[in-house]
Amino acid sequence: MVDYLDLMGLGIYSLQYRNSSNRDMLGRYGFTLSLDSDFANDALAIEVTRPEYRTHQKSARAVLSDLGLPSPVRGYPPITLIKSRNTHIFTGLVNFCTTPGSVHDLMLEPCYLEVLKRGVIDHIDYRTVNVNDSMQSEALLQMWQKWLETIAVLTFIGDKIVD
């Protein structure tokens, strides 16, 4: 089943749950997010400063805290952005989000980044790994959505105001 979500009326991503009734199945609360490739390219073009990067981290940690989950271990940020090629500058595109524990992630499928840059696809997919309970699932989705809202304001909304 696919639920199409329309954040701020922009139609930029869709969500598909992989919920399983098998209680012993690892990752049974997983999902896939498909993000519009134009939006992803706009996010990839944004240069994120260190203070902005820290704001993304703070926002992600607030999601974990609000849901009663512990912060990730030091050195493992809850949200990671893709770095610009040959630099140490972060782009606005998320590479992965993570919750504490043993690899409970929402990550960009690695094959999509190169294909995205070539402009031959209409979306990129983020998939969960080892999401075993509803709290992990909710945390990953909320962190990603908060990132999306921030980038939407910097890209689409800004473009619409200028036009």
OpenMM code with the backbone's topology and positions (N, CA, C; nanometers):
from openmm import Vec3, app, unit

residues = "MET VAL ASP TYR LEU ASP LEU MET GLY LEU GLY ILE TYR SER LEU GLN TYR ARG ASN SER SER ASN ARG ASP MET LEU GLY ARG TYR GLY PHE THR LEU SER LEU ASP SER ASP PHE ALA ASN ASP ALA LEU ALA ILE GLU VAL THR ARG PRO GLU TYR ARG THR HIS GLN LYS SER ALA ARG ALA VAL LEU SER ASP LEU GLY LEU PRO SER PRO VAL ARG GLY TYR PRO PRO ILE THR LEU ILE LYS SER ARG ASN THR HIS ILE PHE THR GLY LEU VAL ASN PHE CYS THR THR PRO GLY SER VAL HIS ASP LEU MET LEU GLU PRO CYS TYR LEU GLU VAL LEU LYS ARG GLY VAL ILE ASP HIS ILE ASP TYR ARG THR VAL ASN VAL ASN ASP SER MET GLN SER GLU ALA LEU LEU GLN MET TRP GLN LYS TRP LEU GLU THR ILE ALA VAL LEU THR PHE ILE GLY ASP LYS ILE VAL ASP".split()
positions = [
    Vec3(0.0835, -0.1184, 0.0000),
    Vec3(0.0000, 0.0000, 0.0000),
    Vec3(0.0881, 0.1249, 0.0000),
    Vec3(0.0561, 0.2196, -0.0832),
    Vec3(0.1319, 0.3438, -0.0918),
    Vec3(0.0434, 0.4586, -0.0450),
    Vec3(0.0947, 0.5367, 0.0465),
    Vec3(0.0259, 0.6571, 0.0915),
    Vec3(0.1003, 0.7747, 0.0308),
    Vec3(0.0338, 0.8531, -0.0519),
    Vec3(0.0989, 0.9701, -0.1094),
    Vec3(0.0774, 1.0888, -0.0180),
    Vec3(0.1844, 1.1500, 0.0203),
    Vec3(0.1795, 1.2645, 0.1091),
    Vec3(0.2151, 1.3890, 0.0304),
    Vec3(0.1505, 1.4977, 0.0634),
    Vec3(0.1690, 1.6208, -0.0114),
    Vec3(0.2056, 1.7315, 0.0860),
    Vec3(0.3340, 1.7376, 0.1209),
    Vec3(0.3823, 1.8361, 0.2160),
    Vec3(0.3648, 1.9762, 0.1604),
    Vec3(0.2938, 2.0585, 0.2302),
    Vec3(0.2748, 2.1990, 0.1937),
    Vec3(0.2234, 2.2145, 0.0502),
    Vec3(0.1488, 2.1153, -0.0003),
    Vec3(0.0911, 2.1252, -0.1332),
    Vec3(0.1914, 2.1128, -0.2467),
    Vec3(0.3101, 2.0627, -0.2195),
    Vec3(0.4147, 2.0571, -0.3219),
    Vec3(0.4265, 1.9211, -0.3908),
    Vec3(0.3691, 1.8150, -0.3320),
    Vec3(0.3751, 1.6833, -0.3937),
    Vec3(0.5158, 1.6337, -0.4191),
    Vec3(0.6019, 1.6373, -0.3179),
    Vec3(0.7426, 1.6066, -0.3419),
    Vec3(0.7880, 1.4700, -0.2900),
    Vec3(0.7029, 1.3977, -0.2172),
    Vec3(0.7446, 1.2640, -0.1776),
    Vec3(0.6260, 1.1725, -0.1534),
    Vec3(0.6539, 1.0425, -0.1548),
    Vec3(0.5533, 0.9428, -0.1226),
    Vec3(0.6124, 0.8467, -0.0201),
    Vec3(0.5255, 0.7797, 0.0521),
    Vec3(0.5651, 0.6909, 0.1607),
    Vec3(0.4969, 0.5571, 0.1421),
    Vec3(0.5741, 0.4485, 0.1539),
    Vec3(0.5186, 0.3145, 0.1458),
    Vec3(0.5648, 0.2365, 0.2678),
    Vec3(0.4695, 0.1866, 0.3480),
    Vec3(0.5029, 0.1063, 0.4659),
    Vec3(0.5194, -0.0392, 0.4271),
    Vec3(0.6107, -0.1072, 0.4961),
    Vec3(0.6315, -0.2505, 0.4770),
    Vec3(0.5958, -0.3258, 0.6039),
    Vec3(0.4924, -0.2847, 0.6734),
    Vec3(0.4552, -0.3451, 0.8005),
    Vec3(0.4196, -0.4921, 0.7823),
    Vec3(0.4750, -0.5766, 0.8663),
    Vec3(0.4504, -0.7201, 0.8600),
    Vec3(0.3872, -0.7678, 0.9894),
    Vec3(0.3013, -0.8666, 0.9795),
    Vec3(0.2384, -0.9229, 1.1000),
    Vec3(0.3294, -1.0257, 1.1669),
    Vec3(0.4402, -1.0623, 1.1045),
    Vec3(0.5348, -1.1580, 1.1604),
    Vec3(0.6164, -1.0901, 1.2703),
    Vec3(0.5861, -1.1188, 1.3946),
    Vec3(0.6507, -1.0526, 1.5089),
    Vec3(0.8003, -1.0812, 1.5187),
    Vec3(0.8460, -1.1912, 1.4592),
    Vec3(0.9874, -1.2277, 1.4669),
    Vec3(1.0697, -1.1707, 1.3517),
    Vec3(1.0044, -1.1066, 1.2568),
    Vec3(1.0740, -1.0537, 1.1392),
    Vec3(1.1504, -0.9258, 1.1738),
    Vec3(1.2797, -0.9234, 1.1434),
    Vec3(1.3579, -0.8017, 1.1635),
    Vec3(1.3137, -0.6968, 1.0623),
    Vec3(1.3045, -0.5740, 1.1058),
    Vec3(1.2680, -0.4655, 1.0159),
    Vec3(1.1217, -0.4611, 0.9789),
    Vec3(1.0372, -0.5202, 1.0604),
    Vec3(0.8958, -0.5312, 1.0232),
    Vec3(0.8212, -0.3982, 1.0252),
    Vec3(0.8799, -0.2939, 1.0813),
    Vec3(0.8182, -0.1608, 1.0815),
    Vec3(0.8851, -0.0693, 0.9789),
    Vec3(0.9412, -0.1263, 0.8776),
    Vec3(1.0140, -0.0502, 0.7767),
    Vec3(0.9239, 0.0235, 0.6803),
    Vec3(0.9857, 0.1144, 0.6077),
    Vec3(0.9149, 0.1904, 0.5060),
    Vec3(1.0136, 0.2407, 0.4018),
    Vec3(0.9582, 0.2858, 0.2910),
    Vec3(1.0366, 0.3461, 0.1834),
    Vec3(0.9804, 0.4836, 0.1548),
    Vec3(1.0672, 0.5819, 0.1423),
    Vec3(1.0282, 0.7169, 0.1030),
    Vec3(1.0852, 0.7434, -0.0355),
    Vec3(1.0015, 0.7889, -0.1265),
    Vec3(1.0466, 0.8278, -0.2596),
    Vec3(1.0411, 0.9793, -0.2688),
    Vec3(1.1536, 1.0409, -0.3001),
    Vec3(1.1666, 1.1862, -0.3044),
    Vec3(1.1830, 1.2315, -0.4492),
    Vec3(1.1099, 1.3328, -0.4874),
    Vec3(1.1171, 1.3907, -0.6212),
    Vec3(1.2617, 1.4278, -0.6547),
    Vec3(1.3080, 1.3907, -0.7734),
    Vec3(1.4486, 1.4138, -0.8099),
    Vec3(1.4812, 1.5625, -0.8270),
    Vec3(1.3855, 1.6438, -0.8719),
    Vec3(1.4127, 1.7877, -0.8832),
    Vec3(1.4383, 1.8476, -0.7454),
    Vec3(1.3553, 1.8070, -0.6487),
    Vec3(1.3736, 1.8538, -0.5113),
    Vec3(1.5083, 1.8055, -0.4581),
    Vec3(1.5420, 1.6787, -0.4826),
    Vec3(1.6686, 1.6230, -0.4357),
    Vec3(1.7873, 1.6986, -0.4956),
    Vec3(1.7805, 1.7310, -0.6242),
    Vec3(1.8884, 1.8077, -0.6877),
    Vec3(1.8996, 1.9481, -0.6290),
    Vec3(1.7848, 2.0105, -0.5999),
    Vec3(1.7880, 2.1418, -0.5351),
    Vec3(1.8549, 2.1329, -0.3987),
    Vec3(1.8221, 2.0269, -0.3230),
    Vec3(1.8830, 2.0074, -0.1907),
    Vec3(2.0330, 1.9815, -0.2035),
    Vec3(2.0708, 1.9059, -0.3042),
    Vec3(2.2118, 1.8747, -0.3270),
    Vec3(2.2921, 2.0005, -0.3611),
    Vec3(2.2274, 2.0996, -0.4196),
    Vec3(2.2949, 2.2240, -0.4592),
    Vec3(2.3136, 2.3215, -0.3421),
    Vec3(2.2433, 2.2980, -0.2325),
    Vec3(2.2533, 2.3869, -0.1159),
    Vec3(2.3815, 2.3568, -0.0384),
    Vec3(2.4538, 2.4599, -0.0007),
    Vec3(2.5698, 2.4441, 0.0871),
    Vec3(2.5263, 2.4740, 0.2297),
    Vec3(2.5433, 2.3764, 0.3152),
    Vec3(2.5007, 2.3883, 0.4544),
    Vec3(2.6205, 2.4281, 0.5403),
    Vec3(2.6066, 2.5370, 0.6126),
    Vec3(2.7143, 2.5830, 0.7007),
    Vec3(2.7191, 2.4969, 0.8269),
    Vec3(2.8286, 2.5050, 0.8998),
    Vec3(2.8407, 2.4301, 1.0266),
    Vec3(2.7266, 2.4641, 1.1231),
    Vec3(2.6930, 2.5933, 1.1435),
    Vec3(2.5811, 2.6243, 1.2338),
    Vec3(2.4483, 2.5640, 1.1844),
    Vec3(2.4259, 2.5655, 1.0531),
    Vec3(2.3034, 2.5053, 0.9988),
    Vec3(2.3042, 2.3543, 1.0190),
    Vec3(2.4208, 2.2933, 1.0023),
    Vec3(2.4342, 2.1495, 1.0245),
    Vec3(2.4025, 2.1147, 1.1699),
    Vec3(2.4543, 2.1947, 1.2620),
    Vec3(2.4257, 2.1723, 1.4047),
    Vec3(2.2768, 2.1893, 1.4339),
    Vec3(2.2108, 2.2799, 1.3636),
    Vec3(2.0665, 2.2987, 1.3813),
    Vec3(1.9908, 2.1736, 1.3377),
    Vec3(2.0322, 2.1133, 1.2263),
    Vec3(1.9706, 1.9862, 1.1823),
    Vec3(1.9890, 1.8791, 1.2893),
    Vec3(2.1094, 1.8709, 1.3482),
    Vec3(2.1373, 1.7715, 1.4515),
    Vec3(2.0506, 1.7957, 1.5756),
    Vec3(2.0406, 1.9216, 1.6142),
    Vec3(1.9613, 1.9576, 1.7317),
    Vec3(1.8137, 1.9216, 1.7105),
    Vec3(1.7632, 1.9490, 1.5921),
    Vec3(1.6256, 1.9167, 1.5586),
    Vec3(1.6024, 1.7659, 1.5630),
    Vec3(1.6960, 1.6892, 1.5091),
    Vec3(1.6831, 1.5427, 1.5097),
    Vec3(1.6899, 1.4878, 1.6522),
    Vec3(1.7790, 1.5429, 1.7332),
    Vec3(1.7882, 1.4980, 1.8731),
    Vec3(1.6602, 1.5322, 1.9502),
    Vec3(1.5975, 1.6455, 1.9162),
    Vec3(1.4714, 1.6837, 1.9804),
    Vec3(1.3615, 1.5829, 1.9474),
    Vec3(1.3604, 1.5330, 1.8256),
    Vec3(1.2627, 1.4295, 1.7880),
    Vec3(1.2819, 1.3061, 1.8753),
    Vec3(1.4062, 1.2623, 1.8889),
    Vec3(1.4349, 1.1445, 1.9715),
    Vec3(1.3915, 1.1678, 2.1158),
    Vec3(1.4254, 1.2831, 2.1686),
    Vec3(1.3894, 1.3171, 2.3057),
    Vec3(1.2378, 1.3217, 2.3249),
    Vec3(1.1673, 1.3855, 2.2311),
    Vec3(1.0214, 1.3952, 2.2401),
    Vec3(0.9540, 1.2586, 2.2392),
    Vec3(1.0162, 1.1617, 2.1733),
    Vec3(0.9602, 1.0266, 2.1668),
    Vec3(1.0127, 0.9368, 2.2782),
    Vec3(1.0961, 0.9933, 2.3670),
    Vec3(1.1483, 0.9166, 2.4795),
    Vec3(1.2619, 0.8221, 2.4429),
    Vec3(1.3264, 0.8467, 2.3289),
    Vec3(1.4404, 0.7644, 2.2871),
    Vec3(1.5709, 0.8336, 2.3266),
    Vec3(1.6732, 0.7578, 2.3613),
    Vec3(1.8011, 0.8202, 2.3972),
    Vec3(1.8701, 0.8805, 2.2755),
    Vec3(1.9585, 0.9750, 2.3006),
    Vec3(2.0394, 1.0321, 2.1918),
    Vec3(2.1386, 0.9282, 2.1437),
    Vec3(2.1784, 0.9357, 2.0166),
    Vec3(2.2800, 0.8419, 1.9671),
    Vec3(2.4113, 0.8604, 2.0413),
    Vec3(2.4942, 0.7593, 2.0323),
    Vec3(2.6260, 0.7621, 2.0940),
    Vec3(2.7070, 0.8753, 2.0324),
    Vec3(2.7885, 0.9400, 2.1141),
    Vec3(2.8723, 1.0503, 2.0654),
    Vec3(2.9523, 1.0055, 1.9434),
    Vec3(2.9554, 1.0912, 1.8433),
    Vec3(3.0255, 1.0584, 1.7208),
    Vec3(2.9348, 1.0001, 1.6134),
    Vec3(2.8122, 0.9636, 1.6495),
    Vec3(2.7154, 0.9109, 1.5538),
    Vec3(2.5956, 1.0039, 1.5507),
    Vec3(2.5952, 1.1015, 1.4617),
    Vec3(2.4852, 1.1975, 1.4581),
    Vec3(2.3547, 1.1310, 1.4135),
    Vec3(2.2413, 1.1814, 1.4611),
    Vec3(2.1128, 1.1216, 1.4237),
    Vec3(2.0746, 1.1468, 1.2782),
    Vec3(2.1334, 1.2498, 1.2169),
    Vec3(2.1055, 1.2781, 1.0765),
    Vec3(2.2370, 1.3175, 1.0098),
    Vec3(2.2616, 1.2621, 0.8920),
    Vec3(2.3855, 1.2900, 0.8198),
    Vec3(2.3515, 1.3405, 0.6806),
    Vec3(2.4155, 1.4503, 0.6445),
    Vec3(2.3966, 1.5086, 0.5124),
    Vec3(2.5107, 1.4653, 0.4204),
    Vec3(2.4848, 1.4646, 0.2919),
    Vec3(2.5868, 1.4287, 0.1933),
    Vec3(2.6843, 1.5450, 0.1792),
    Vec3(2.8120, 1.5130, 0.1724),
    Vec3(2.9150, 1.6160, 0.1530),
    Vec3(2.9327, 1.6445, 0.0049),
    Vec3(2.9681, 1.7705, -0.0246),
    Vec3(2.9994, 1.8079, -0.1621),
    Vec3(3.1214, 1.7291, -0.2082),
    Vec3(3.1255, 1.7006, -0.3342),
    Vec3(3.2373, 1.6257, -0.3904),
    Vec3(3.3670, 1.7049, -0.3724),
    Vec3(3.4718, 1.6392, -0.3230),
    Vec3(3.6053, 1.6967, -0.3053),
    Vec3(3.6112, 1.8132, -0.2060),
    Vec3(3.5124, 1.8253, -0.1196),
    Vec3(3.5161, 1.9292, -0.0155),
    Vec3(3.4653, 1.8718, 0.1145),
    Vec3(3.4751, 1.9516, 0.2181),
    Vec3(3.4204, 1.9115, 0.3474),
    Vec3(3.2919, 1.9871, 0.3769),
    Vec3(3.2335, 2.0458, 0.2746),
    Vec3(3.1091, 2.1221, 0.2900),
    Vec3(2.9909, 2.0276, 0.2708),
    Vec3(2.8950, 2.0369, 0.3623),
    Vec3(2.7757, 1.9538, 0.3514),
    Vec3(2.6779, 2.0150, 0.2522),
    Vec3(2.6063, 1.9281, 0.1803),
    Vec3(2.4963, 1.9724, 0.0947),
    Vec3(2.3684, 1.9671, 0.1784),
    Vec3(2.2581, 2.0042, 0.1190),
    Vec3(2.1303, 1.9986, 0.1891),
    Vec3(2.0599, 1.8650, 0.1772),
    Vec3(2.1205, 1.7658, 0.1122),
    Vec3(2.0553, 1.6358, 0.0912),
    Vec3(2.0936, 1.5370, 0.2006),
    Vec3(1.9933, 1.4739, 0.2590),
    Vec3(2.0165, 1.3759, 0.3651),
    Vec3(2.0741, 1.2480, 0.3071),
    Vec3(2.1767, 1.1950, 0.3745),
    Vec3(2.2311, 1.0643, 0.3410),
    Vec3(2.1606, 0.9573, 0.4236),
    Vec3(2.1535, 0.9788, 0.5568),
    Vec3(2.0768, 0.8859, 0.6400),
    Vec3(2.0375, 0.9489, 0.7728),
    Vec3(1.9349, 0.8895, 0.8330),
    Vec3(1.8914, 0.9220, 0.9690),
    Vec3(1.9062, 0.7923, 1.0487),
    Vec3(1.9344, 0.8050, 1.1778),
    Vec3(1.9525, 0.6849, 1.2589),
    Vec3(1.8938, 0.7041, 1.3980),
    Vec3(1.8502, 0.5946, 1.4559),
    Vec3(1.8054, 0.5948, 1.5951),
    Vec3(1.9039, 0.5100, 1.6747),
    Vec3(1.9107, 0.5288, 1.8061),
    Vec3(2.0045, 0.4520, 1.8874),
    Vec3(1.9768, 0.3018, 1.8781),
    Vec3(2.0827, 0.2257, 1.8879),
    Vec3(2.0691, 0.0812, 1.8844),
    Vec3(2.1594, 0.0218, 1.7787),
    Vec3(2.1183, -0.0906, 1.7293),
    Vec3(2.1997, -0.1656, 1.6344),
    Vec3(2.1532, -0.1420, 1.4914),
    Vec3(2.1999, -0.0338, 1.4324),
    Vec3(2.1748, 0.0012, 1.2929),
    Vec3(2.0256, 0.0067, 1.2607),
    Vec3(1.9571, 0.1032, 1.3199),
    Vec3(1.8161, 0.1288, 1.2883),
    Vec3(1.8148, 0.2574, 1.2070),
    Vec3(1.8251, 0.2437, 1.0754),
    Vec3(1.8486, 0.3584, 0.9896),
    Vec3(1.7416, 0.3772, 0.8832),
    Vec3(1.7366, 0.5006, 0.8346),
    Vec3(1.6669, 0.5363, 0.7117),
    Vec3(1.7765, 0.5923, 0.6227),
    Vec3(1.8025, 0.5268, 0.5103),
    Vec3(1.9173, 0.5681, 0.4309),
    Vec3(1.8846, 0.5797, 0.2828),
    Vec3(1.9576, 0.6711, 0.2198),
    Vec3(1.9474, 0.6875, 0.0753),
    Vec3(2.0086, 0.5644, 0.0102),
    Vec3(1.9353, 0.5056, -0.0826),
    Vec3(1.9892, 0.3924, -0.1566),
    Vec3(2.1145, 0.4416, -0.2299),
    Vec3(2.2309, 0.3803, -0.2072),
    Vec3(2.3567, 0.4305, -0.2628),
    Vec3(2.3571, 0.4492, -0.4148),
    Vec3(2.2898, 0.3648, -0.4868),
    Vec3(2.2927, 0.3735, -0.6332),
    Vec3(2.2246, 0.5003, -0.6861),
    Vec3(2.1405, 0.5628, -0.6057),
    Vec3(2.0630, 0.6764, -0.6543),
    Vec3(2.1443, 0.8043, -0.6714),
    Vec3(2.2475, 0.8236, -0.5948),
    Vec3(2.3198, 0.9504, -0.5975),
    Vec3(2.3835, 0.9767, -0.7343),
    Vec3(2.4532, 0.8808, -0.7884),
    Vec3(2.5154, 0.9003, -0.9199),
    Vec3(2.4110, 0.9141, -1.0299),
    Vec3(2.3060, 0.8337, -1.0229),
    Vec3(2.1997, 0.8401, -1.1233),
    Vec3(2.1268, 0.9744, -1.1141),
    Vec3(2.1079, 1.0246, -0.9933),
    Vec3(2.0436, 1.1541, -0.9729),
    Vec3(2.1220, 1.2641, -1.0426),
    Vec3(2.2521, 1.2615, -1.0277),
    Vec3(2.3377, 1.3645, -1.0879),
    Vec3(2.3326, 1.3625, -1.2400),
    Vec3(2.3033, 1.2459, -1.2967),
    Vec3(2.2930, 1.2350, -1.4428),
    Vec3(2.1559, 1.2785, -1.4951),
    Vec3(2.0583, 1.2949, -1.4045),
    Vec3(1.9265, 1.3439, -1.4431),
    Vec3(1.8395, 1.2454, -1.5185),
    Vec3(1.8565, 1.1169, -1.4934),
    Vec3(1.7800, 1.0167, -1.5686),
    Vec3(1.6678, 0.9501, -1.4887),
    Vec3(1.6417, 0.9983, -1.3677),
    Vec3(1.5349, 0.9400, -1.2861),
    Vec3(1.4420, 1.0504, -1.2367),
    Vec3(1.3216, 1.0112, -1.1991),
    Vec3(1.2254, 1.1105, -1.1505),
    Vec3(1.2141, 1.1123, -0.9988),
    Vec3(1.2769, 1.0153, -0.9297),
    Vec3(1.2750, 1.0122, -0.7828),
    Vec3(1.3955, 0.9339, -0.7305),
    Vec3(1.4240, 0.9533, -0.6032),
    Vec3(1.5245, 0.8725, -0.5341),
    Vec3(1.4557, 0.8087, -0.4145),
    Vec3(1.5048, 0.6926, -0.3719),
    Vec3(1.4428, 0.6201, -0.2612),
    Vec3(1.5306, 0.6177, -0.1373),
    Vec3(1.4653, 0.6363, -0.0244),
    Vec3(1.5249, 0.6145, 0.1073),
    Vec3(1.4554, 0.4918, 0.1645),
    Vec3(1.5339, 0.3976, 0.2192),
    Vec3(1.4764, 0.2757, 0.2769),
    Vec3(1.5257, 0.2594, 0.4199),
    Vec3(1.4410, 0.1985, 0.4996),
    Vec3(1.4793, 0.1713, 0.6379),
    Vec3(1.5535, 0.0385, 0.6459),
    Vec3(1.6349, 0.0271, 0.7516),
    Vec3(1.7089, -0.0946, 0.7809),
    Vec3(1.6861, -0.1281, 0.9274),
    Vec3(1.6440, -0.2497, 0.9564),
    Vec3(1.6293, -0.3004, 1.0935),
    Vec3(1.5374, -0.2170, 1.1823),
    Vec3(1.4295, -0.1642, 1.1285),
    Vec3(1.3353, -0.0875, 1.2096),
    Vec3(1.2366, -0.1871, 1.2700),
    Vec3(1.2570, -0.2147, 1.3995),
    Vec3(1.1874, -0.3252, 1.4649),
    Vec3(1.0701, -0.2851, 1.5524),
    Vec3(1.0510, -0.1552, 1.5752),
    Vec3(0.9343, -0.1144, 1.6525),
    Vec3(0.8806, 0.0189, 1.6016),
    Vec3(0.7601, 0.0498, 1.6425),
    Vec3(0.6924, 0.1686, 1.5912),
    Vec3(0.7605, 0.2981, 1.6340),
    Vec3(0.8280, 0.3002, 1.7488),
    Vec3(0.8964, 0.4213, 1.7944),
    Vec3(1.0160, 0.4539, 1.7046),
    Vec3(1.0926, 0.3519, 1.6666),
    Vec3(1.2042, 0.3731, 1.5740),
    Vec3(1.1518, 0.4263, 1.4408),
    Vec3(1.0447, 0.3649, 1.3923),
    Vec3(0.9850, 0.4063, 1.2656),
    Vec3(0.9387, 0.5512, 1.2721),
    Vec3(0.8690, 0.5861, 1.3786),
    Vec3(0.8178, 0.7227, 1.3961),
    Vec3(0.9324, 0.8229, 1.4063),
    Vec3(1.0362, 0.7882, 1.4804),
    Vec3(1.1507, 0.8792, 1.4963),
    Vec3(1.2190, 0.9054, 1.3625),
    Vec3(1.2436, 0.8007, 1.2854),
    Vec3(1.3103, 0.8170, 1.1561),
    Vec3(1.2261, 0.9012, 1.0611),
    Vec3(1.0971, 0.8733, 1.0584),
    Vec3(1.0084, 0.9499, 0.9705),
    Vec3(1.0028, 1.0966, 1.0122),
    Vec3(0.9916, 1.1231, 1.1417),
    Vec3(0.9851, 1.2620, 1.1891),
    Vec3(1.1146, 1.3380, 1.1623),
    Vec3(1.2303, 1.2737, 1.1835),
    Vec3(1.3583, 1.3414, 1.1568),
    Vec3(1.3678, 1.3789, 1.0083),
    Vec3(1.3308, 1.2840, 0.9233),
    Vec3(1.3382, 1.3081, 0.7790),
    Vec3(1.2405, 1.4181, 0.7377),
    Vec3(1.1201, 1.4168, 0.7943),
    Vec3(1.0211, 1.5196, 0.7600),
    Vec3(1.0643, 1.6577, 0.8070),
    Vec3(1.1272, 1.6672, 0.9241),
    Vec3(1.1768, 1.7970, 0.9706),
    Vec3(1.2851, 1.8497, 0.8764),
    Vec3(1.3745, 1.7598, 0.8325),
    Vec3(1.4741, 1.7999, 0.7334),
    Vec3(1.4037, 1.8490, 0.6068),
    Vec3(1.3055, 1.7739, 0.5601),
    Vec3(1.2344, 1.8070, 0.4371),
    Vec3(1.1669, 1.9439, 0.4463),
    Vec3(1.1036, 1.9721, 0.5579),
    Vec3(1.0380, 2.1020, 0.5773),
    Vec3(1.1394, 2.2157, 0.5682),
    Vec3(1.2556, 2.1964, 0.6296),
    Vec3(1.3598, 2.2998, 0.6263),
    Vec3(1.4082, 2.3240, 0.4837),
    Vec3(1.4367, 2.2173, 0.4119),
    Vec3(1.4865, 2.2305, 0.2745),
    Vec3(1.3769, 2.2848, 0.1829),
    Vec3(1.2516, 2.2467, 0.2062),
    Vec3(1.1410, 2.2985, 0.1247),
    Vec3(1.1318, 2.4497, 0.1363),
    Vec3(1.1510, 2.5000, 0.2550),
    Vec3(1.1474, 2.6447, 0.2747),
    Vec3(1.2618, 2.7109, 0.1979),
    Vec3(1.3782, 2.6485, 0.1980),
    Vec3(1.4947, 2.7058, 0.1295),
    Vec3(1.4883, 2.6927, -0.0227),
    Vec3(1.4106, 2.5986, -0.0739),
    Vec3(1.4064, 2.5772, -0.2189),
    Vec3(1.2734, 2.6187, -0.2789),
    Vec3(1.1740, 2.5345, -0.2676),
    Vec3(1.0456, 2.5584, -0.3333),
    Vec3(0.9773, 2.6871, -0.2883),
    Vec3(0.9657, 2.7047, -0.1605),
    Vec3(0.8944, 2.8216, -0.1098),
    Vec3(0.9669, 2.9481, -0.1522),
    Vec3(1.0980, 2.9498, -0.1377),
    Vec3(1.1758, 3.0659, -0.1795),
    Vec3(1.1587, 3.0950, -0.3274),
    Vec3(1.1572, 2.9894, -0.4105),
    Vec3(1.1370, 3.0078, -0.5543),
    Vec3(1.0000, 3.0657, -0.5845),
    Vec3(0.8987, 3.0188, -0.5121),
    Vec3(0.7616, 3.0650, -0.5366),
    Vec3(0.7455, 3.2134, -0.4974),
    Vec3(0.8147, 3.2543, -0.3908),
    Vec3(0.8057, 3.3948, -0.3475),
    Vec3(0.8736, 3.4849, -0.4500),
    Vec3(0.9877, 3.4403, -0.5025),
    Vec3(1.0629, 3.5194, -0.5996),
    Vec3(0.9842, 3.5318, -0.7310),
    Vec3(0.9233, 3.4220, -0.7748),
    Vec3(0.8470, 3.4234, -0.9001),
    Vec3(0.7280, 3.5127, -0.8810),
] * unit.nanometer
topology = app.Topology()
chain = topology.addChain("A")
for resn in residues:
    res = topology.addResidue(resn, chain)
    for name in ("N", "CA", "C"):
        topology.addAtom(name, app.Element.getBySymbol(name[0]), res)
